[in-house]
Amino acid sequence: MHDPIPDRDRLRALEDAGFPLHSLSPEQREVLQELSTQELTLLLDLKGRLDAAEPEVQAHSEIAGGALF
C-alpha cells in the first residue's frame, strides 16, 4: 500500500512544526521522509504537546534553578 503523503510534504509538515531540519544530516532527513502517515502524525502530535508544555517547564526551571527538571 502506498502512503498518501509525498516525501516532500512530510518534510514540509515537520519544518512547519518547527523541527530544525536544516541541522540534520541528509541521512537523518531521509529517515524522516520515510515516516509512515501514522508515524508522522504521532511525531507532530508529540512536538505540539512538548511545545505546549515548554513555557511551564521553563518557568519551573527559572524558579527552581532547574533542580526539578
C-alpha positions as CSV (number, residue, x, y, z in Angstrom):
1,M,0.0,0.0,0.0
2,H,1.4,3.4,-1.0
3,D,1.3,6.2,1.6
4,P,-0.8,9.2,0.5
5,I,1.7,11.8,1.8
6,P,4.5,12.6,-0.6
7,D,8.1,12.7,0.9
8,R,8.5,16.5,0.4
9,D,5.2,17.1,2.2
10,R,6.4,15.1,5.2
11,L,9.5,17.3,5.5
12,R,7.4,20.4,4.9
13,A,5.0,19.4,7.7
14,L,7.9,18.8,10.1
15,E,9.6,22.0,9.1
16,D,6.3,23.9,9.6
17,A,6.0,22.4,13.1
18,G,9.4,23.7,14.0
19,F,11.7,20.8,13.5
20,P,15.2,22.0,12.7
21,L,15.6,20.1,9.5
22,H,18.5,22.3,8.3
23,S,20.6,21.0,11.2
24,L,20.0,17.3,10.3
25,S,22.3,15.2,8.1
26,P,21.0,14.0,4.7
27,E,20.7,10.5,6.2
28,Q,18.5,11.8,9.1
29,R,16.3,13.7,6.7
30,E,15.9,10.6,4.6
31,V,14.6,8.7,7.7
32,L,12.0,11.5,8.2
33,Q,11.0,11.3,4.6
34,E,10.2,7.6,5.0
35,L,7.9,8.0,8.0
36,S,4.5,6.5,7.6
37,T,1.5,8.6,7.9
38,Q,0.9,7.3,11.4
39,E,4.5,8.0,12.5
40,L,4.3,11.5,11.1
41,T,1.0,12.2,12.9
42,L,2.5,10.8,16.2
43,L,5.7,12.9,15.8
44,L,3.8,16.1,15.1
45,D,1.4,15.4,18.0
46,L,4.3,14.9,20.4
47,K,6.0,18.0,19.2
48,G,2.9,20.0,19.7
49,R,2.4,18.7,23.2
50,L,6.0,19.3,24.1
51,D,5.8,22.9,22.7
52,A,2.6,23.5,24.7
53,A,4.4,22.3,27.9
54,E,7.5,24.3,27.3
55,P,6.5,27.6,29.0
56,E,5.6,25.7,32.2
57,V,8.8,23.8,32.2
58,Q,10.8,27.0,31.6
59,A,9.0,28.8,34.4
60,H,9.8,25.9,36.8
61,S,13.4,25.9,35.6
62,E,13.8,29.6,36.3
63,I,12.2,29.3,39.8
64,A,13.8,26.1,40.9
65,G,17.1,26.6,39.1
66,G,16.4,23.6,37.0
67,A,16.7,21.3,40.0
68,L,13.4,19.6,39.3
69,F,13.9,19.1,35.6
